[in-house]
Amino acid sequence: MLAKVMSAAVLGIDAYSVEVEVDIASRGLPFFSTVGLPDAAVKESKERVRAALKNTGFDFPLKQVVVNLAPADIKKEGSAFDLPIAVAMLIGEGVLTQEMVDGYIITGELALDGRVKSVRGALSMAVLGKRSNCRGMILPQENAAEAAVVDPVKVYGVRTLPEVVEFLGGKAALEHLRIDVQNAFETFSLYQEDFSEVRGQEHAKRAIEIAAAGGHNIIMIGPPGSGKTMLARRLPSVLPRMSFDESIETTKIHSIMGLLKQGQPLIATRPFRSPHHTISDAGLIGGGQVPKPGEVSLSHNGVLFLDELPEFKRNVLEALRQPLEDGQVTISRALTSLTYPASLMLVAAMNPCKCQGRGDPQRPCTCTPNQIRQYQSKISGPLLDRIDIHVEVPAVKFNEISSDKAAEPSIAIRDRVVKARTIQYERFINDGIYSNAQMKPRHIRKYCKIDDDSLRLMEMAMNRLGLSARAYSRILKVSRTIADIECSDKIASHHISEAIQYRSLDRKAV
């Protein structure tokens, strides 16, 4: 007897339909075969399904069983096909009928005792269910909340295989889960860290505000203990709140990697990822036989923080150039080529020199100028070209640490950032970009015109400070953002003057 159950699998960040076909024949010697390009985890489902059926009171057919996962030309991964295979086998054995199952998308891993365990990519599967107008989705209880975000798909969270059978057979009722998306968005949109906790470092806070307002990448240079990591961790709290579309796209990526917390329907705060400097290029960009997203994609719509930047391998840092430029990363393998979103803000931190003493009054620097230049040159020009703001973060003074004076909270900084972003959105509404950091040369010529005084100031800075040619457009971009924070239509000389301060790594003299 032939039985069919609709399921789904994830390729990239999107799901596609998988038809699970099970043919059970009574003639000949018993065997079990799975076809349709299954990986090892899918092939092992035979033993999980056998044990789950036996331990929940159902019979595993001692017949010729062929399981086909269509389309057969795409490699199937993971354990999410256990539940649909078991349901299809029960149809073949007459426990259920085909009509009971038609229209449902079923997915889930089976434990040996019949429990239904969580799977990855439930949100993407729910989006597929909405497109296909499915009758409903039957999936593990742990994944129900994230899938229920997609309205109007009816999501039924289940805990055991018998519960699924009783529901499909009409012997027990299940209420489909309803999620108040707006309430969930508010509940999970609170940040745990705030700029009010940071003492001192007003210059660095100002630079971070400018970076957030214009979407600029930023690097902080300072001795250990000066607060670089503390500042970076609080940057997401001053970025504009995530839109629902941004939240869905970000949640998809975290869902397929199994990083969503249990009961969390969606990600409403901007991601902050901080990989160790020993990470490989595949870990940062993504990779594998069937490519999985890396840290740059997990940072999508948020912040990627690279601490101790010169300690990262050169090839790893060079791999960052495409996602920083294009806002996405394409990973090509023999089996397939996948593109993952990677629209992020890069925040980097480094010590000013190898001995870590430069700029620290408590520990004099022992490095020679040549050693300092050699250390800083570990960051390549092409990568540095994609970082708009360089800010020095000196050691914090004792009177600033011990001060009881309340620092400005993140919400106050965010208000100014949002106003600046609104100006940029309206400015670039017909240009296909949304922030000053994304401006191309044609946009700079159009929106970053400066007067004669500012031009003379730029010329003097280029000559006296030995700024590189690439610094010119970066200064104009940052100046435009500073002007937007002040709600100024024109770029004034004091905007240029402040922006020049943020190009310390471009200076020829150390």
Secondary structure as the mmCIF struct_conf table of DSSP 4:
data_model
#
loop_
_struct_conf.conf_type_id
_struct_conf.id
_struct_conf.beg_label_comp_id
_struct_conf.beg_label_asym_id
_struct_conf.beg_label_seq_id
_struct_conf.end_label_comp_id
_struct_conf.end_label_asym_id
_struct_conf.end_label_seq_id
STRN STRN1 LEU A 2 LEU A 11
TURN_TY1_P TURN_TY1_P1 GLY A 12 ILE A 13
STRN STRN2 ASP A 14 ALA A 25
BEND BEND1 ARG A 27 LEU A 29
STRN STRN3 PHE A 31 VAL A 35
BEND BEND2 GLY A 36 LEU A 37
STRN STRN4 PRO A 38 PRO A 38
HELX_RH_AL_P HELX_RH_AL_P1 ALA A 40 LYS A 43
TURN_TY1_P TURN_TY1_P2 GLU A 44 GLU A 44
HELX_RH_AL_P HELX_RH_AL_P2 SER A 45 ASN A 55
TURN_TY1_P TURN_TY1_P3 THR A 56 GLY A 57
HELX_LH_PP_P HELX_LH_PP_P1 ASP A 59 PRO A 61
BEND BEND3 LYS A 63 LYS A 63
STRN STRN5 GLN A 64 ALA A 70
BEND BEND4 PRO A 71 PRO A 71
TURN_TY1_P TURN_TY1_P4 ALA A 72 ASP A 73
BEND BEND5 ILE A 74 ILE A 74
STRN STRN6 LYS A 76 LYS A 76
BEND BEND6 GLY A 78 SER A 79
TURN_TY1_P TURN_TY1_P5 ALA A 80 PHE A 81
HELX_RH_AL_P HELX_RH_AL_P3 ASP A 82 GLY A 92
TURN_TY1_P TURN_TY1_P6 GLU A 93 GLY A 94
BEND BEND7 VAL A 95 LEU A 96
HELX_RH_AL_P HELX_RH_AL_P4 GLN A 98 VAL A 101
TURN_TY1_P TURN_TY1_P7 ASP A 102 GLY A 103
STRN STRN7 TYR A 104 ILE A 106
STRN STRN8 GLU A 109 LEU A 110
TURN_TY1_P TURN_TY1_P8 LEU A 112 ASP A 113
BEND BEND8 GLY A 114 GLY A 114
STRN STRN9 ARG A 115 ARG A 115
STRN STRN10 VAL A 116 LYS A 117
HELX_LH_PP_P HELX_LH_PP_P2 SER A 118 SER A 118
BEND BEND9 ARG A 120 ARG A 120
HELX_RH_AL_P HELX_RH_AL_P5 ALA A 122 ARG A 131
TURN_TY1_P TURN_TY1_P9 SER A 132 ASN A 133
BEND BEND10 ARG A 135 ARG A 135
STRN STRN11 GLY A 136 PRO A 140
HELX_RH_3T_P HELX_RH_3T_P1 GLN A 141 ASN A 143
HELX_RH_AL_P HELX_RH_AL_P6 ALA A 144 ALA A 148
TURN_TY1_P TURN_TY1_P10 VAL A 149 VAL A 149
BEND BEND11 VAL A 150 VAL A 150
TURN_TY1_P TURN_TY1_P11 ASP A 151 PRO A 152
STRN STRN12 VAL A 155 VAL A 158
BEND BEND12 ARG A 159 ARG A 159
STRN STRN13 THR A 160 THR A 160
HELX_RH_AL_P HELX_RH_AL_P7 LEU A 161 LEU A 168
TURN_TY1_P TURN_TY1_P12 GLY A 169 GLY A 170
BEND BEND13 LYS A 171 ALA A 172
HELX_LH_PP_P HELX_LH_PP_P3 GLU A 175 LEU A 177
HELX_RH_AL_P HELX_RH_AL_P8 VAL A 181 THR A 187
TURN_TY1_P TURN_TY1_P13 PHE A 188 PHE A 188
BEND BEND14 GLN A 192 GLN A 192
HELX_RH_3T_P HELX_RH_3T_P2 PHE A 195 GLU A 197
BEND BEND15 GLY A 200 GLY A 200
HELX_RH_AL_P HELX_RH_AL_P9 GLU A 202 GLY A 214
TURN_TY1_P TURN_TY1_P14 GLY A 215 GLY A 215
STRN STRN14 ILE A 218 ILE A 221
TURN_TY1_P TURN_TY1_P15 PRO A 224 GLY A 225
BEND BEND16 SER A 226 GLY A 227
HELX_RH_AL_P HELX_RH_AL_P10 LYS A 228 ARG A 233
TURN_TY1_P TURN_TY1_P16 ARG A 234 ARG A 234
HELX_RH_3T_P HELX_RH_3T_P3 LEU A 235 VAL A 238
BEND BEND17 LEU A 239 LEU A 239
HELX_LH_PP_P HELX_LH_PP_P4 PRO A 240 SER A 243
HELX_RH_AL_P HELX_RH_AL_P11 PHE A 244 ILE A 256
TURN_TY1_P TURN_TY1_P17 MET A 257 GLY A 258
BEND BEND18 LEU A 260 LEU A 260
HELX_LH_PP_P HELX_LH_PP_P5 LYS A 261 LYS A 261
TURN_TY1_P TURN_TY1_P18 GLN A 262 GLY A 263
BEND BEND19 THR A 269 THR A 269
STRN STRN15 PHE A 272 ARG A 273
TURN_TY1_P TURN_TY1_P19 HIS A 277 THR A 278
HELX_RH_AL_P HELX_RH_AL_P12 ASP A 281 ILE A 285
STRN STRN16 GLY A 286 GLY A 287
TURN_TY1_P TURN_TY1_P20 GLY A 288 PRO A 291
STRN STRN17 LYS A 292 PRO A 293
HELX_RH_AL_P HELX_RH_AL_P13 GLU A 295 LEU A 298
TURN_TY1_P TURN_TY1_P21 SER A 299 ASN A 301
BEND BEND20 GLY A 302 GLY A 302
STRN STRN18 VAL A 303 LEU A 306
BEND BEND21 ASP A 307 GLU A 308
HELX_RH_3T_P HELX_RH_3T_P4 LEU A 309 GLU A 311
BEND BEND22 PHE A 312 PHE A 312
HELX_RH_AL_P HELX_RH_AL_P14 ARG A 314 GLU A 318
TURN_TY1_P TURN_TY1_P22 ALA A 319 LEU A 320
HELX_RH_AL_P HELX_RH_AL_P15 ARG A 321 ASP A 326
BEND BEND23 GLY A 327 GLY A 327
STRN STRN19 GLN A 328 SER A 332
BEND BEND24 ALA A 334 LEU A 335
STRN STRN20 SER A 337 PRO A 341
STRN STRN21 MET A 345 MET A 350
BEND BEND25 PRO A 352 CYS A 353
TURN_TY1_P TURN_TY1_P23 LYS A 354 CYS A 355
BEND BEND26 GLN A 356 GLN A 356
TURN_TY1_P TURN_TY1_P24 ARG A 358 GLY A 359
TURN_TY1_P TURN_TY1_P25 PRO A 361 GLN A 362
BEND BEND27 ARG A 363 ARG A 363
HELX_RH_AL_P HELX_RH_AL_P16 PRO A 369 GLN A 376
TURN_TY1_P TURN_TY1_P26 SER A 377 LYS A 378
BEND BEND28 ILE A 379 ILE A 379
HELX_RH_AL_P HELX_RH_AL_P17 GLY A 381 LEU A 384
TURN_TY1_P TURN_TY1_P27 ASP A 385 ARG A 386
STRN STRN22 ILE A 389 GLU A 392
HELX_LH_PP_P HELX_LH_PP_P6 PRO A 394 LYS A 397
HELX_RH_AL_P HELX_RH_AL_P18 PHE A 398 ILE A 401
BEND BEND29 SER A 402 SER A 402
HELX_LH_PP_P HELX_LH_PP_P7 LYS A 405 PRO A 409
HELX_RH_AL_P HELX_RH_AL_P19 SER A 410 ARG A 427
TURN_TY1_P TURN_TY1_P28 PHE A 428 GLY A 432
BEND BEND30 SER A 435 SER A 435
HELX_RH_3T_P HELX_RH_3T_P5 ASN A 436 GLN A 438
HELX_RH_AL_P HELX_RH_AL_P20 PRO A 441 TYR A 447
STRN STRN23 ILE A 450 ILE A 450
HELX_RH_AL_P HELX_RH_AL_P21 ASP A 452 ARG A 464
BEND BEND31 LEU A 465 LEU A 465
TURN_TY1_P TURN_TY1_P29 ALA A 469 ALA A 469
HELX_RH_AL_P HELX_RH_AL_P22 ARG A 470 ILE A 485
TURN_TY1_P TURN_TY1_P30 GLU A 486 CYS A 487
BEND BEND32 ASP A 489 LYS A 490
STRN STRN24 ILE A 491 ILE A 491
HELX_RH_AL_P HELX_RH_AL_P23 SER A 493 ILE A 500
TURN_TY1_P TURN_TY1_P31 GLN A 501 TYR A 502
STRN STRN25 ARG A 503 ARG A 503
HELX_RH_3T_P HELX_RH_3T_P6 SER A 504 ASP A 506
BEND BEND33 LYS A 508 LYS A 508
#
